[in-house]
Amino acid sequence: GTTVRHGTINSCLQPLAAVDGLALTTVEGVGTCDAPHAVQERMAAFNATQCGFCTPGFVCTTYAALAAAPDATMAQLEARLDGNVC
């Protein structure tokens, strides 16, 4: 069978050719306005949004981290978010 591995990339630095053949999920694919993902719901509920440029990165990184390790600790999630800056 096919193994699905969830991870994140820095889209500003990743050449398009480097992701050829991979499935990409953007923040628009994580959830919708009518059916947001739990990560998106919590970001909105706790007013965790910023200017709009970094927030999608926070959502996608958290989504990928939880998809890869649903029982991740807060410390592990914080470590994954370490590269996201506003």
PDB file of N, CA, C and O in Angstrom, chain B, residues numbered from 101:
ATOM      1  N   GLY B 101       0.804  -1.176   0.000  1.00  0.00           N
ATOM      2  CA  GLY B 101       0.000   0.000   0.000  1.00  0.00           C
ATOM      3  C   GLY B 101       0.855   1.252   0.000  1.00  0.00           C
ATOM      4  O   GLY B 101       2.079   1.197   0.126  1.00  0.00           O
ATOM      5  N   THR B 102       0.207   2.333  -0.138  1.00  0.00           N
ATOM      6  CA  THR B 102       0.869   3.626  -0.154  1.00  0.00           C
ATOM      7  C   THR B 102       0.952   4.183   1.263  1.00  0.00           C
ATOM      8  O   THR B 102      -0.026   4.164   2.010  1.00  0.00           O
ATOM      9  N   THR B 103       2.118   4.671   1.615  1.00  0.00           N
ATOM     10  CA  THR B 103       2.309   5.295   2.915  1.00  0.00           C
ATOM     11  C   THR B 103       2.147   6.796   2.760  1.00  0.00           C
ATOM     12  O   THR B 103       2.750   7.404   1.875  1.00  0.00           O
ATOM     13  N   VAL B 104       1.337   7.392   3.616  1.00  0.00           N
ATOM     14  CA  VAL B 104       1.145   8.838   3.611  1.00  0.00           C
ATOM     15  C   VAL B 104       1.945   9.411   4.761  1.00  0.00           C
ATOM     16  O   VAL B 104       1.759   9.031   5.917  1.00  0.00           O
ATOM     17  N   ARG B 105       2.837  10.330   4.431  1.00  0.00           N
ATOM     18  CA  ARG B 105       3.632  11.024   5.439  1.00  0.00           C
ATOM     19  C   ARG B 105       3.273  12.490   5.390  1.00  0.00           C
ATOM     20  O   ARG B 105       3.355  13.110   4.330  1.00  0.00           O
ATOM     21  N   HIS B 106       2.881  13.053   6.500  1.00  0.00           N
ATOM     22  CA  HIS B 106       2.533  14.462   6.556  1.00  0.00           C
ATOM     23  C   HIS B 106       3.748  15.251   7.016  1.00  0.00           C
ATOM     24  O   HIS B 106       4.426  14.868   7.969  1.00  0.00           O
ATOM     25  N   GLY B 107       4.012  16.342   6.341  1.00  0.00           N
ATOM     26  CA  GLY B 107       5.120  17.210   6.714  1.00  0.00           C
ATOM     27  C   GLY B 107       4.860  18.596   6.179  1.00  0.00           C
ATOM     28  O   GLY B 107       3.841  18.844   5.535  1.00  0.00           O
ATOM     29  N   THR B 108       5.771  19.486   6.443  1.00  0.00           N
ATOM     30  CA  THR B 108       5.623  20.855   5.961  1.00  0.00           C
ATOM     31  C   THR B 108       6.883  21.276   5.231  1.00  0.00           C
ATOM     32  O   THR B 108       7.960  20.715   5.434  1.00  0.00           O
ATOM     33  N   ILE B 109       6.726  22.276   4.378  1.00  0.00           N
ATOM     34  CA  ILE B 109       7.864  22.850   3.674  1.00  0.00           C
ATOM     35  C   ILE B 109       7.754  24.362   3.766  1.00  0.00           C
ATOM     36  O   ILE B 109       6.680  24.900   4.034  1.00  0.00           O
ATOM     37  N   ASN B 110       8.849  25.031   3.547  1.00  0.00           N
ATOM     38  CA  ASN B 110       8.829  26.487   3.460  1.00  0.00           C
ATOM     39  C   ASN B 110       8.553  26.821   2.007  1.00  0.00           C
ATOM     40  O   ASN B 110       9.442  26.724   1.161  1.00  0.00           O
ATOM     41  N   SER B 111       7.333  27.210   1.721  1.00  0.00           N
ATOM     42  CA  SER B 111       6.934  27.428   0.326  1.00  0.00           C
ATOM     43  C   SER B 111       7.681  28.571  -0.331  1.00  0.00           C
ATOM     44  O   SER B 111       7.752  28.640  -1.558  1.00  0.00           O
ATOM     45  N   CYS B 112       8.237  29.464   0.464  1.00  0.00           N
ATOM     46  CA  CYS B 112       9.008  30.577  -0.112  1.00  0.00           C
ATOM     47  C   CYS B 112      10.354  30.111  -0.667  1.00  0.00           C
ATOM     48  O   CYS B 112      10.930  30.756  -1.543  1.00  0.00           O
ATOM     49  N   LEU B 113      10.847  28.984  -0.151  1.00  0.00           N
ATOM     50  CA  LEU B 113      12.181  28.521  -0.517  1.00  0.00           C
ATOM     51  C   LEU B 113      12.181  27.225  -1.316  1.00  0.00           C
ATOM     52  O   LEU B 113      13.228  26.815  -1.816  1.00  0.00           O
ATOM     53  N   GLN B 114      11.036  26.575  -1.447  1.00  0.00           N
ATOM     54  CA  GLN B 114      10.961  25.267  -2.096  1.00  0.00           C
ATOM     55  C   GLN B 114      10.660  25.414  -3.579  1.00  0.00           C
ATOM     56  O   GLN B 114       9.603  25.931  -3.939  1.00  0.00           O
ATOM     57  N   PRO B 115      11.564  24.972  -4.450  1.00  0.00           N
ATOM     58  CA  PRO B 115      11.262  25.009  -5.887  1.00  0.00           C
ATOM     59  C   PRO B 115      10.098  24.066  -6.218  1.00  0.00           C
ATOM     60  O   PRO B 115       9.976  22.992  -5.630  1.00  0.00           O
ATOM     61  N   LEU B 116       9.272  24.467  -7.136  1.00  0.00           N
ATOM     62  CA  LEU B 116       8.111  23.668  -7.518  1.00  0.00           C
ATOM     63  C   LEU B 116       8.522  22.274  -7.986  1.00  0.00           C
ATOM     64  O   LEU B 116       7.835  21.297  -7.689  1.00  0.00           O
ATOM     65  N   ALA B 117       9.616  22.174  -8.702  1.00  0.00           N
ATOM     66  CA  ALA B 117      10.069  20.876  -9.217  1.00  0.00           C
ATOM     67  C   ALA B 117      10.398  19.901  -8.081  1.00  0.00           C
ATOM     68  O   ALA B 117      10.336  18.687  -8.274  1.00  0.00           O
ATOM     69  N   ALA B 118      10.741  20.415  -6.914  1.00  0.00           N
ATOM     70  CA  ALA B 118      11.107  19.550  -5.785  1.00  0.00           C
ATOM     71  C   ALA B 118       9.906  18.815  -5.200  1.00  0.00           C
ATOM     72  O   ALA B 118      10.083  17.840  -4.470  1.00  0.00           O
ATOM     73  N   VAL B 119       8.707  19.255  -5.501  1.00  0.00           N
ATOM     74  CA  VAL B 119       7.515  18.593  -4.975  1.00  0.00           C
ATOM     75  C   VAL B 119       6.759  17.831  -6.059  1.00  0.00           C
ATOM     76  O   VAL B 119       5.620  17.414  -5.849  1.00  0.00           O
ATOM     77  N   ASP B 120       7.381  17.652  -7.200  1.00  0.00           N
ATOM     78  CA  ASP B 120       6.757  16.907  -8.290  1.00  0.00           C
ATOM     79  C   ASP B 120       6.401  15.505  -7.820  1.00  0.00           C
ATOM     80  O   ASP B 120       7.244  14.791  -7.275  1.00  0.00           O
ATOM     81  N   GLY B 121       5.167  15.120  -8.031  1.00  0.00           N
ATOM     82  CA  GLY B 121       4.708  13.789  -7.662  1.00  0.00           C
ATOM     83  C   GLY B 121       4.196  13.686  -6.234  1.00  0.00           C
ATOM     84  O   GLY B 121       3.733  12.623  -5.823  1.00  0.00           O
ATOM     85  N   LEU B 122       4.271  14.766  -5.472  1.00  0.00           N
ATOM     86  CA  LEU B 122       3.795  14.748  -4.093  1.00  0.00           C
ATOM     87  C   LEU B 122       2.406  15.374  -4.006  1.00  0.00           C
ATOM     88  O   LEU B 122       2.031  16.183  -4.854  1.00  0.00           O
ATOM     89  N   ALA B 123       1.663  15.006  -3.002  1.00  0.00           N
ATOM     90  CA  ALA B 123       0.366  15.628  -2.752  1.00  0.00           C
ATOM     91  C   ALA B 123       0.585  16.802  -1.816  1.00  0.00           C
ATOM     92  O   ALA B 123       1.199  16.653  -0.759  1.00  0.00           O
ATOM     93  N   LEU B 124       0.092  17.952  -2.194  1.00  0.00           N
ATOM     94  CA  LEU B 124       0.241  19.157  -1.377  1.00  0.00           C
ATOM     95  C   LEU B 124      -1.115  19.581  -0.837  1.00  0.00           C
ATOM     96  O   LEU B 124      -2.117  19.553  -1.551  1.00  0.00           O
ATOM     97  N   THR B 125      -1.135  19.967   0.411  1.00  0.00           N
ATOM     98  CA  THR B 125      -2.344  20.503   1.012  1.00  0.00           C
ATOM     99  C   THR B 125      -2.046  21.914   1.471  1.00  0.00           C
ATOM    100  O   THR B 125      -1.151  22.129   2.289  1.00  0.00           O
ATOM    101  N   THR B 126      -2.778  22.865   0.959  1.00  0.00           N
ATOM    102  CA  THR B 126      -2.643  24.250   1.396  1.00  0.00           C
ATOM    103  C   THR B 126      -3.679  24.517   2.480  1.00  0.00           C
ATOM    104  O   THR B 126      -4.511  23.661   2.780  1.00  0.00           O
ATOM    105  N   VAL B 127      -3.622  25.694   3.057  1.00  0.00           N
ATOM    106  CA  VAL B 127      -4.569  26.025   4.123  1.00  0.00           C
ATOM    107  C   VAL B 127      -6.009  25.925   3.629  1.00  0.00           C
ATOM    108  O   VAL B 127      -6.907  25.610   4.411  1.00  0.00           O
ATOM    109  N   GLU B 128      -6.239  26.186   2.362  1.00  0.00           N
ATOM    110  CA  GLU B 128      -7.586  26.061   1.804  1.00  0.00           C
ATOM    111  C   GLU B 128      -8.065  24.614   1.773  1.00  0.00           C
ATOM    112  O   GLU B 128      -9.270  24.361   1.768  1.00  0.00           O
ATOM    113  N   GLY B 129      -7.140  23.672   1.752  1.00  0.00           N
ATOM    114  CA  GLY B 129      -7.498  22.259   1.731  1.00  0.00           C
ATOM    115  C   GLY B 129      -7.636  21.633   3.106  1.00  0.00           C
ATOM    116  O   GLY B 129      -8.095  20.498   3.233  1.00  0.00           O
ATOM    117  N   VAL B 130      -7.240  22.370   4.138  1.00  0.00           N
ATOM    118  CA  VAL B 130      -7.334  21.849   5.497  1.00  0.00           C
ATOM    119  C   VAL B 130      -8.785  21.854   5.966  1.00  0.00           C
ATOM    120  O   VAL B 130      -9.234  20.906   6.610  1.00  0.00           O
ATOM    121  N   GLY B 131      -9.506  22.899   5.650  1.00  0.00           N
ATOM    122  CA  GLY B 131     -10.909  23.012   6.026  1.00  0.00           C
ATOM    123  C   GLY B 131     -11.551  24.109   5.198  1.00  0.00           C
ATOM    124  O   GLY B 131     -10.890  24.755   4.385  1.00  0.00           O
ATOM    125  N   THR B 132     -12.830  24.313   5.406  1.00  0.00           N
ATOM    126  CA  THR B 132     -13.551  25.353   4.673  1.00  0.00           C
ATOM    127  C   THR B 132     -14.209  26.312   5.663  1.00  0.00           C
ATOM    128  O   THR B 132     -14.217  26.064   6.869  1.00  0.00           O
ATOM    129  N   CYS B 133     -14.749  27.385   5.153  1.00  0.00           N
ATOM    130  CA  CYS B 133     -15.475  28.333   6.017  1.00  0.00           C
ATOM    131  C   CYS B 133     -16.662  27.651   6.683  1.00  0.00           C
ATOM    132  O   CYS B 133     -16.953  27.905   7.852  1.00  0.00           O
ATOM    133  N   ASP B 134     -17.343  26.792   5.946  1.00  0.00           N
ATOM    134  CA  ASP B 134     -18.510  26.095   6.483  1.00  0.00           C
ATOM    135  C   ASP B 134     -18.138  24.907   7.370  1.00  0.00           C
ATOM    136  O   ASP B 134     -18.895  24.540   8.269  1.00  0.00           O
ATOM    137  N   ALA B 135     -16.989  24.317   7.121  1.00  0.00           N
ATOM    138  CA  ALA B 135     -16.553  23.149   7.890  1.00  0.00           C
ATOM    139  C   ALA B 135     -15.054  23.259   8.188  1.00  0.00           C
ATOM    140  O   ALA B 135     -14.249  22.524   7.616  1.00  0.00           O
ATOM    141  N   PRO B 136     -14.686  24.175   9.081  1.00  0.00           N
ATOM    142  CA  PRO B 136     -13.259  24.340   9.388  1.00  0.00           C
ATOM    143  C   PRO B 136     -12.702  23.139  10.146  1.00  0.00           C
ATOM    144  O   PRO B 136     -13.420  22.445  10.865  1.00  0.00           O
ATOM    145  N   HIS B 137     -11.406  22.916   9.964  1.00  0.00           N
ATOM    146  CA  HIS B 137     -10.710  21.869  10.710  1.00  0.00           C
ATOM    147  C   HIS B 137     -10.598  22.332  12.166  1.00  0.00           C
ATOM    148  O   HIS B 137     -10.669  23.528  12.446  1.00  0.00           O
ATOM    149  N   ALA B 138     -10.426  21.395  13.077  1.00  0.00           N
ATOM    150  CA  ALA B 138     -10.320  21.724  14.502  1.00  0.00           C
ATOM    151  C   ALA B 138      -9.202  22.732  14.775  1.00  0.00           C
ATOM    152  O   ALA B 138      -9.351  23.596  15.639  1.00  0.00           O
ATOM    153  N   VAL B 139      -8.097  22.633  14.057  1.00  0.00           N
ATOM    154  CA  VAL B 139      -6.992  23.596  14.231  1.00  0.00           C
ATOM    155  C   VAL B 139      -7.466  24.998  13.865  1.00  0.00           C
ATOM    156  O   VAL B 139      -7.190  25.958  14.585  1.00  0.00           O
ATOM    157  N   GLN B 140      -8.178  25.117  12.748  1.00  0.00           N
ATOM    158  CA  GLN B 140      -8.687  26.418  12.324  1.00  0.00           C
ATOM    159  C   GLN B 140      -9.710  26.955  13.318  1.00  0.00           C
ATOM    160  O   GLN B 140      -9.711  28.148  13.624  1.00  0.00           O
ATOM    161  N   GLU B 141     -10.575  26.087  13.823  1.00  0.00           N
ATOM    162  CA  GLU B 141     -11.567  26.511  14.809  1.00  0.00           C
ATOM    163  C   GLU B 141     -10.907  27.085  16.053  1.00  0.00           C
ATOM    164  O   GLU B 141     -11.331  28.118  16.572  1.00  0.00           O
ATOM    165  N   ARG B 142      -9.874  26.413  16.523  1.00  0.00           N
ATOM    166  CA  ARG B 142      -9.203  26.871  17.739  1.00  0.00           C
ATOM    167  C   ARG B 142      -8.422  28.154  17.509  1.00  0.00           C
ATOM    168  O   ARG B 142      -8.377  29.021  18.382  1.00  0.00           O
ATOM    169  N   MET B 143      -7.809  28.278  16.345  1.00  0.00           N
ATOM    170  CA  MET B 143      -7.104  29.532  16.025  1.00  0.00           C
ATOM    171  C   MET B 143      -8.087  30.697  16.067  1.00  0.00           C
ATOM    172  O   MET B 143      -7.770  31.755  16.611  1.00  0.00           O
ATOM    173  N   ALA B 144      -9.265  30.512  15.503  1.00  0.00           N
ATOM    174  CA  ALA B 144     -10.266  31.571  15.481  1.00  0.00           C
ATOM    175  C   ALA B 144     -10.844  31.814  16.876  1.00  0.00           C
ATOM    176  O   ALA B 144     -11.015  32.963  17.283  1.00  0.00           O
ATOM    177  N   ALA B 145     -11.140  30.758  17.596  1.00  0.00           N
ATOM    178  CA  ALA B 145     -11.769  30.885  18.915  1.00  0.00           C
ATOM    179  C   ALA B 145     -10.868  31.598  19.918  1.00  0.00           C
ATOM    180  O   ALA B 145     -11.351  32.309  20.800  1.00  0.00           O
ATOM    181  N   PHE B 146      -9.558  31.405  19.779  1.00  0.00           N
ATOM    182  CA  PHE B 146      -8.622  32.009  20.723  1.00  0.00           C
ATOM    183  C   PHE B 146      -7.937  33.253  20.150  1.00  0.00           C
ATOM    184  O   PHE B 146      -6.915  33.707  20.665  1.00  0.00           O
ATOM    185  N   ASN B 147      -8.526  33.800  19.063  1.00  0.00           N
ATOM    186  CA  ASN B 147      -7.981  35.012  18.443  1.00  0.00           C
ATOM    187  C   ASN B 147      -6.486  34.894  18.150  1.00  0.00           C
ATOM    188  O   ASN B 147      -5.711  35.814  18.411  1.00  0.00           O
ATOM    189  N   ALA B 148      -6.106  33.760  17.611  1.00  0.00           N
ATOM    190  CA  ALA B 148      -4.695  33.489  17.340  1.00  0.00           C
ATOM    191  C   ALA B 148      -4.270  33.900  15.939  1.00  0.00           C
ATOM    192  O   ALA B 148      -3.149  33.606  15.523  1.00  0.00           O
ATOM    193  N   THR B 149      -5.136  34.567  15.218  1.00  0.00           N
ATOM    194  CA  THR B 149      -4.779  34.984  13.867  1.00  0.00           C
ATOM    195  C   THR B 149      -3.919  36.232  13.908  1.00  0.00           C
ATOM    196  O   THR B 149      -3.999  37.036  14.837  1.00  0.00           O
ATOM    197  N   GLN B 150      -3.109  36.375  12.897  1.00  0.00           N
ATOM    198  CA  GLN B 150      -2.225  37.528  12.782  1.00  0.00           C
ATOM    199  C   GLN B 150      -2.610  38.283  11.514  1.00  0.00           C
ATOM    200  O   GLN B 150      -3.793  38.489  11.243  1.00  0.00           O
ATOM    201  N   CYS B 151      -1.618  38.691  10.746  1.00  0.00           N
ATOM    202  CA  CYS B 151      -1.849  39.542   9.582  1.00  0.00           C
ATOM    203  C   CYS B 151      -2.451  38.792   8.392  1.00  0.00           C
ATOM    204  O   CYS B 151      -3.030  39.421   7.506  1.00  0.00           O
ATOM    205  N   GLY B 152      -2.332  37.508   8.353  1.00  0.00           N
ATOM    206  CA  GLY B 152      -2.862  36.742   7.232  1.00  0.00           C
ATOM    207  C   GLY B 152      -1.782  36.056   6.419  1.00  0.00           C
ATOM    208  O   GLY B 152      -2.082  35.166   5.624  1.00  0.00           O
ATOM    209  N   PHE B 153      -0.538  36.450   6.602  1.00  0.00           N
ATOM    210  CA  PHE B 153       0.563  35.789   5.897  1.00  0.00           C
ATOM    211  C   PHE B 153       1.109  34.621   6.711  1.00  0.00           C
ATOM    212  O   PHE B 153       1.399  33.562   6.155  1.00  0.00           O
ATOM    213  N   CYS B 154       1.251  34.803   8.016  1.00  0.00           N
ATOM    214  CA  CYS B 154       1.827  33.730   8.828  1.00  0.00           C
ATOM    215  C   CYS B 154       0.772  32.739   9.322  1.00  0.00           C
ATOM    216  O   CYS B 154       1.092  31.575   9.565  1.00  0.00           O
ATOM    217  N   THR B 155      -0.462  33.175   9.472  1.00  0.00           N
ATOM    218  CA  THR B 155      -1.509  32.305  10.016  1.00  0.00           C
ATOM    219  C   THR B 155      -1.676  31.015   9.208  1.00  0.00           C
ATOM    220  O   THR B 155      -1.788  29.949   9.815  1.00  0.00           O
ATOM    221  N   PRO B 156      -1.697  31.056   7.870  1.00  0.00           N
ATOM    222  CA  PRO B 156      -1.796  29.790   7.134  1.00  0.00           C
ATOM    223  C   PRO B 156      -0.643  28.837   7.436  1.00  0.00           C
ATOM    224  O   PRO B 156      -0.835  27.622   7.479  1.00  0.00           O
ATOM    225  N   GLY B 157       0.542  29.381   7.644  1.00  0.00           N
ATOM    226  CA  GLY B 157       1.683  28.537   8.000  1.00  0.00           C
ATOM    227  C   GLY B 157       1.498  27.870   9.351  1.00  0.00           C
ATOM    228  O   GLY B 157       1.810  26.691   9.518  1.00  0.00           O
ATOM    229  N   PHE B 158       0.987  28.631  10.317  1.00  0.00           N
ATOM    230  CA  PHE B 158       0.708  28.058  11.632  1.00  0.00           C
ATOM    231  C   PHE B 158      -0.345  26.963  11.527  1.00  0.00           C
ATOM    232  O   PHE B 158      -0.198  25.906  12.141  1.00  0.00           O
ATOM    233  N   VAL B 159      -1.398  27.197  10.761  1.00  0.00           N
ATOM    234  CA  VAL B 159      -2.466  26.205  10.592  1.00  0.00           C
ATOM    235  C   VAL B 159      -1.920  24.950   9.916  1.00  0.00           C
ATOM    236  O   VAL B 159      -2.130  23.841  10.407  1.00  0.00           O
ATOM    237  N   CYS B 160      -1.229  25.114   8.804  1.00  0.00           N
ATOM    238  CA  CYS B 160      -0.724  23.948   8.060  1.00  0.00           C
ATOM    239  C   CYS B 160       0.306  23.168   8.859  1.00  0.00           C
ATOM    240  O   CYS B 160       0.303  21.937   8.834  1.00  0.00           O
ATOM    241  N   THR B 161       1.192  23.866   9.571  1.00  0.00           N
ATOM    242  CA  THR B 161       2.206  23.180  10.370  1.00  0.00           C
ATOM    243  C   THR B 161       1.574  22.392  11.502  1.00  0.00           C
ATOM    244  O   THR B 161       1.961  21.252  11.758  1.00  0.00           O
ATOM    245  N   THR B 162       0.599  22.992  12.185  1.00  0.00           N
ATOM    246  CA  THR B 162      -0.079  22.296  13.275  1.00  0.00           C
ATOM    247  C   THR B 162      -0.886  21.120  12.747  1.00  0.00           C
ATOM    248  O   THR B 162      -0.879  20.039  13.336  1.00  0.00           O
ATOM    249  N   TYR B 163      -1.581  21.332  11.635  1.00  0.00           N
ATOM    250  CA  TYR B 163      -2.355  20.256  10.995  1.00  0.00           C
ATOM    251  C   TYR B 163      -1.444  19.076  10.643  1.00  0.00           C
ATOM    252  O   TYR B 163      -1.764  17.931  10.964  1.00  0.00           O
ATOM    253  N   ALA B 164      -0.321  19.348   9.991  1.00  0.00           N
ATOM    254  CA  ALA B 164       0.597  18.278   9.586  1.00  0.00           C
ATOM    255  C   ALA B 164       1.205  17.586  10.798  1.00  0.00           C
ATOM    256  O   ALA B 164       1.364  16.365  10.800  1.00  0.00           O
ATOM    257  N   ALA B 165       1.547  18.355  11.827  1.00  0.00           N
ATOM    258  CA  ALA B 165       2.134  17.766  13.033  1.00  0.00           C
ATOM    259  C   ALA B 165       1.149  16.817  13.702  1.00  0.00           C
ATOM    260  O   ALA B 165       1.527  15.725  14.125  1.00  0.00           O
ATOM    261  N   LEU B 166      -0.116  17.228  13.802  1.00  0.00           N
ATOM    262  CA  LEU B 166      -1.121  16.370  14.433  1.00  0.00           C
ATOM    263  C   LEU B 166      -1.508  15.184  13.550  1.00  0.00           C
ATOM    264  O   LEU B 166      -1.847  14.117  14.062  1.00  0.00           O
ATOM    265  N   ALA B 167      -1.461  15.361  12.234  1.00  0.00           N
ATOM    266  CA  ALA B 167      -1.745  14.238  11.331  1.00  0.00           C
ATOM    267  C   ALA B 167      -0.656  13.180  11.446  1.00  0.00           C
ATOM    268  O   ALA B 167      -0.936  11.984  11.369  1.00  0.00           O
ATOM    269  N   ALA B 168       0.590  13.622  11.630  1.00  0.00           N
ATOM    270  CA  ALA B 168       1.712  12.693  11.749  1.00  0.00           C
ATOM    271  C   ALA B 168       1.788  12.068  13.141  1.00  0.00           C
ATOM    272  O   ALA B 168       2.201  10.919  13.290  1.00  0.00           O
ATOM    273  N   ALA B 169       1.387  12.831  14.155  1.00  0.00           N
ATOM    274  CA  ALA B 169       1.467  12.349  15.539  1.00  0.00           C
ATOM    275  C   ALA B 169       0.277  12.896  16.323  1.00  0.00           C
ATOM    276  O   ALA B 169       0.402  13.916  17.000  1.00  0.00           O
ATOM    277  N   PRO B 170      -0.886  12.225  16.239  1.00  0.00           N
ATOM    278  CA  PRO B 170      -2.099  12.725  16.888  1.00  0.00           C
ATOM    279  C   PRO B 170      -1.973  12.949  18.393  1.00  0.00           C
ATOM    280  O   PRO B 170      -2.704  13.758  18.965  1.00  0.00           O
ATOM    281  N   ASP B 171      -1.056  12.241  19.027  1.00  0.00           N
ATOM    282  CA  ASP B 171      -0.875  12.373  20.468  1.00  0.00           C
ATOM    283  C   ASP B 171       0.320  13.263  20.818  1.00  0.00           C
ATOM    284  O   ASP B 171       0.895  13.141  21.899  1.00  0.00           O
ATOM    285  N   ALA B 172       0.686  14.151  19.904  1.00  0.00           N
ATOM    286  CA  ALA B 172       1.841  15.031  20.132  1.00  0.00           C
ATOM    287  C   ALA B 172       1.633  15.865  21.389  1.00  0.00           C
ATOM    288  O   ALA B 172       0.521  16.296  21.697  1.00  0.00           O
ATOM    289  N   THR B 173       2.729  16.080  22.104  1.00  0.00           N
ATOM    290  CA  THR B 173       2.668  16.911  23.302  1.00  0.00           C
ATOM    291  C   THR B 173       2.733  18.383  22.895  1.00  0.00           C
ATOM    292  O   THR B 173       3.057  18.708  21.753  1.00  0.00           O
ATOM    293  N   MET B 174       2.426  19.253  23.830  1.00  0.00           N
ATOM    294  CA  MET B 174       2.516  20.690  23.577  1.00  0.00           C
ATOM    295  C   MET B 174       3.952  21.061  23.211  1.00  0.00           C
ATOM    296  O   MET B 174       4.171  21.873  22.311  1.00  0.00           O
ATOM    297  N   ALA B 175       4.917  20.483  23.890  1.00  0.00           N
ATOM    298  CA  ALA B 175       6.325  20.772  23.600  1.00  0.00           C
ATOM    299  C   ALA B 175       6.686  20.355  22.173  1.00  0.00           C
ATOM    300  O   ALA B 175       7.416  21.070  21.486  1.00  0.00           O
ATOM    301  N   GLN B 176       6.184  19.213  21.729  1.00  0.00           N
ATOM    302  CA  GLN B 176       6.456  18.757  20.362  1.00  0.00           C
ATOM    303  C   GLN B 176       5.816  19.692  19.340  1.00  0.00           C
ATOM    304  O   GLN B 176       6.427  20.008  18.319  1.00  0.00           O
ATOM    305  N   LEU B 177       4.587  20.137  19.610  1.00  0.00           N
ATOM    306  CA  LEU B 177       3.924  21.069  18.695  1.00  0.00           C
ATOM    307  C   LEU B 177       4.660  22.403  18.654  1.00  0.00           C
ATOM    308  O   LEU B 177       4.840  22.984  17.584  1.00  0.00           O
ATOM    309  N   GLU B 178       5.080  22.881  19.804  1.00  0.00           N
ATOM    310  CA  GLU B 178       5.836  24.134  19.842  1.00  0.00           C
ATOM    311  C   GLU B 178       7.134  24.014  19.061  1.00  0.00           C
ATOM    312  O   GLU B 178       7.537  24.954  18.374  1.00  0.00           O
ATOM    313  N   ALA B 179       7.793  22.859  19.161  1.00  0.00           N
ATOM    314  CA  ALA B 179       9.032  22.648  18.411  1.00  0.00           C
ATOM    315  C   ALA B 179       8.780  22.674  16.905  1.00  0.00           C
ATOM    316  O   ALA B 179       9.590  23.216  16.153  1.00  0.00           O
ATOM    317  N   ARG B 180       7.666  22.095  16.461  1.00  0.00           N
ATOM    318  CA  ARG B 180       7.321  22.108  15.033  1.00  0.00           C
ATOM    319  C   ARG B 180       7.031  23.519  14.545  1.00  0.00           C
ATOM    320  O   ARG B 180       7.330  23.854  13.399  1.00  0.00           O
ATOM    321  N   LEU B 181       6.448  24.349  15.408  1.00  0.00           N
ATOM    322  CA  LEU B 181       6.091  25.722  15.047  1.00  0.00           C
ATOM    323  C   LEU B 181       7.270  26.690  15.149  1.00  0.00           C
ATOM    324  O   LEU B 181       7.147  27.863  14.796  1.00  0.00           O
ATOM    325  N   ASP B 182       8.393  26.202  15.623  1.00  0.00           N
ATOM    326  CA  ASP B 182       9.545  27.064  15.875  1.00  0.00           C
ATOM    327  C   ASP B 182       9.983  27.859  14.650  1.00  0.00           C
ATOM    328  O   ASP B 182      10.459  28.985  14.796  1.00  0.00           O
ATOM    329  N   GLY B 183       9.838  27.311  13.459  1.00  0.00           N
ATOM    330  CA  GLY B 183      10.284  27.996  12.250  1.00  0.00           C
ATOM    331  C   GLY B 183       9.265  28.991  11.698  1.00  0.00           C
ATOM    332  O   GLY B 183       9.590  29.763  10.795  1.00  0.00           O
ATOM    333  N   ASN B 184       8.053  28.987  12.216  1.00  0.00           N
ATOM    334  CA  ASN B 184       7.021  29.913  11.739  1.00  0.00           C
ATOM    335  C   ASN B 184       7.196  31.258  12.422  1.00  0.00           C
ATOM    336  O   ASN B 184       7.193  31.351  13.649  1.00  0.00           O
ATOM    337  N   VAL B 185       7.344  32.279  11.626  1.00  0.00           N
ATOM    338  CA  VAL B 185       7.486  33.626  12.175  1.00  0.00           C
ATOM    339  C   VAL B 185       6.463  34.550  11.531  1.00  0.00           C
ATOM    340  O   VAL B 185       5.959  34.283  10.440  1.00  0.00           O
ATOM    341  N   CYS B 186       6.175  35.613  12.211  1.00  0.00           N
ATOM    342  CA  CYS B 186       5.229  36.568  11.699  1.00  0.00           C
ATOM    343  C   CYS B 186       5.968  37.787  11.177  1.00  0.00           C
ATOM    344  O   CYS B 186       5.341  38.729  10.692  1.00  0.00           O
TER     345      CYS B 186
END
